[in-house]
Amino acid sequence: MAFEPVEAVFIWKYSKSPFSACYGRLQGTKYSKDFLQSPAEQFPEIDRSLGWESDQIEFEYRWPGGSRPGYWRHSAADERGQLAWPTSQAPDPWKIGDPSTQEAITFPGNAGALTEQDADTEFDKLDALNLDPYIIAVKLREQDKILHVRACVKQPIAGFEMRGVAQLPGILQAAINGLSAGGTAVRLELGSASRAPTLTNRILKILEQEPNVLLVGPPGTGKTVALEDLRAAFERNSLQLLFDPDKWDNNWRESPPIAGETKVISLVFHPSYSYENFVAGLMPSTGAGLNLKAQPGPLISLAHWASGGDRQALIILDEFNRGSAAAIFGDTLALLDRDKRDTSSRPGAWITRPFPDDMMEVADEFRRSDAVNVPDRHLKLPLNVKIVAAMNSTDRSVAPIDAALRRRFAMVSVGPDYETLETRLGLPRVELNADFSVPTEWTPEKVRELAVRLLAKVNDRVLAILGTDFQLGHALLWHVSGDTAEDVTRTLAHAFDERVAATLRMTFIDEDTALAAALGIDDDHVDDDHVGYWHRPTGKLAKVAQPRLVLPQLAKINSYLDVLSRLGKVLRD
């Protein structure tokens, strides 16, 4: 296997507790565990990486030439996790042994002790060597349910320098230097500033095969944020951590996610945007009198810039369906397909550029690598010009995308991402299908869990009533926060009033029965103890007026416990 992008790295200091767990069980002694304890700040990241689904997740430990079953579970006693293995079968690289004869071994020692005293002696011998040992688990971005395990030391013994911490990338060295005890996690997804890492990574993966990508989904699902993250990834060209799981040594590499010089143009389509704006048009020139000059648009400019040298270009098109996309692209539609793109080894399709007989010059920033600033008469679109667009699936006020244009894009359906929301709210993986039990005492974490469950439950109902296009995005609850249960509840109440309920009102205009169903409100519920209730007209109005669904503002309710009670009722079937 070649070097692969790293998603996360988990590190433990090899102190007495991990040593005892990895050594193996000794009956009737303190050597009785078959797992590493993951502290509270580490285990949500392992949750994310392994995909928390149930009480226990099965995965695989791997190292060159070996593997072993693994289990990930939450501690029943506290907010920690347990990274486990079968009885006395810790991964080989995490054990002691003879490094000179066992390639998997980094820590010297006798693994065959039969008593607690002898095992403790082995730890004391290891500790006396002052190696400062650590054990590592690596999660690759494109592999599910697999952790690659290694070990390293700050002070390697002679001949084993390649197992030293100094051989690790700087970001991992920094994490180890900041670890005095216990464990830590380093997540590597397009840099720490990425707000939609899962979707952004998915787009980058598709762009390796397809030059055009179209994101389609409801508002608030992270499409625009992913476009911004994608732009940052291109512009920042930040280092990406790579790992080769088939190597013991020289198995780390830092590499830019996008090779070569990069340039990005971001545009927003709208009803007034045209071919003349995007491809090329006649624009007034400076000087006396009225003179028109052929002016290249962003597409021709970026295609010219990327046509020579090691360059990567990206065009971002937000609100793709707000303008007439097929008309905006015009005849350049014929150049979009991958097999029509121009490469160094294969000449691509071409069309005669607009205004071929007029002098057309790109701005200085779009000069080719050989400094030429005049686009060729034969317009080609290089394969290294990527186009990523996004459109709102709920907007019925605009025309659907032209079929000829649509088939030239890899379509990515973007829905609510509960895992991203959980991470944002600082939660471990929430089992959305499990029953929610109202606690005797609310904590900030439990209120945040209620927020995630609330969104998921409402979306399940919206899906049944209207379909995926009208589900609510996770961004609607993005700013739920607070240090106490009451503080979190107040922000959740505002988010519900101003985003969730308001969006549903617009979605179900004059369809109160469907709105009530989406919120789990019974047809005959008239008591003001839910997020909504029915107001039934009386007297003469009863003959002509329909019952109306009332959604009181939760933010104006004094008791936060009352607010939680009302929100909790939304979860009831």
Stockholm file with secondary structure:
# STOCKHOLM 1.0

chainA/1-573         MAFEPVEAVFIWKYSKSPFSACYGRLQGTKYSKDFLQSPAEQFPEIDRSLGWESDQIEFEYRWPGGSRPGYWRHSAADERGQLAWPTSQAPDPWKIGDPSTQEAITFPGNAGALTEQDADTEFDKLDALNLDPYIIAVKLREQDKILHVRACVKQPIAGFEMRGVAQLPGILQAAINGLSAGGTAVRLELGSASRAPTLTNRILKILEQEPNVLLVGPPGTGKTVALEDLRAAFERNSLQLLFDPDKWDNNWRESPPIAGETKVISLVFHPSYSYENFVAGLMPSTGAGLNLKAQPGPLISLAHWASGGDRQALIILDEFNRGSAAAIFGDTLALLDRDKRDTSSRPGAWITRPFPDDMMEVADEFRRSDAVNVPDRHLKLPLNVKIVAAMNSTDRSVAPIDAALRRRFAMVSVGPDYETLETRLGLPRVELNADFSVPTEWTPEKVRELAVRLLAKVNDRVLAILGTDFQLGHALLWHVSGDTAEDVTRTLAHAFDERVAATLRMTFIDEDTALAAALGIDDDHVDDDHVGYWHRPTGKLAKVAQPRLVLPQLAKINSYLDVLSRLGKVLRD
#=GR chainA/1-573 SS CCCEEEEEEEEEECCHHHHHHHHCCCTTSSCCCCEEEECTTTHHHHHHHHTCCSSEEEEEEEETTEEEEEEEEECSSSSCEEEECSTTCCCGGGSEECTTTCTTCCEESCTTCCSHHHHHHHHHHHHHTTCCEEEEEEEETTCSSEEEEEEEESSCCTTCGGGBGGGSCHHHHHHHHTCSSSEEEEECSSSTTCSSHHHHHHHHHHHTTCSEEEEEECTTSSHHHHHHHHHHHHHHCCCEEEECTTCSSSCEEEECSSCSEEEEEEEECCTTCCHHHHTEEEEECSSSSCCEEEEECHHHHHHHHHTSSSEEEEEEEESGGGSCHHHHHGGGGGGCSGGGSBCSSSCCCCEECSSTTSCCCCCGGGCCTTCCCSCCSEECCBTTEEEEEEEETTCCSSCCCCHHHHTTSEEEECCCCHHHHHHHTTCCCCCTTSCCCCCSSCCHHHHHHHHHHHHHHHHHHHHHHTCGGGCCCGGGGTTCCCSSHHHHHHHHHHHIIIIIIHHHHHHTTTCHHHHHHHTTCCTTCCSSSSSCEEECCCGGGGGTCCCEEECCCGGGCSCHHHHHHHHHHTTCC
#=GC SS_cons         CCCEEEEEEEEEECCHHHHHHHHCCCTTSSCCCCEEEECTTTHHHHHHHHTCCSSEEEEEEEETTEEEEEEEEECSSSSCEEEECSTTCCCGGGSEECTTTCTTCCEESCTTCCSHHHHHHHHHHHHHTTCCEEEEEEEETTCSSEEEEEEEESSCCTTCGGGBGGGSCHHHHHHHHTCSSSEEEEECSSSTTCSSHHHHHHHHHHHTTCSEEEEEECTTSSHHHHHHHHHHHHHHCCCEEEECTTCSSSCEEEECSSCSEEEEEEEECCTTCCHHHHTEEEEECSSSSCCEEEEECHHHHHHHHHTSSSEEEEEEEESGGGSCHHHHHGGGGGGCSGGGSBCSSSCCCCEECSSTTSCCCCCGGGCCTTCCCSCCSEECCBTTEEEEEEEETTCCSSCCCCHHHHTTSEEEECCCCHHHHHHHTTCCCCCTTSCCCCCSSCCHHHHHHHHHHHHHHHHHHHHHHTCGGGCCCGGGGTTCCCSSHHHHHHHHHHHIIIIIIHHHHHHTTTCHHHHHHHTTCCTTCCSSSSSCEEECCCGGGGGTCCCEEECCCGGGCSCHHHHHHHHHHTTCC
//
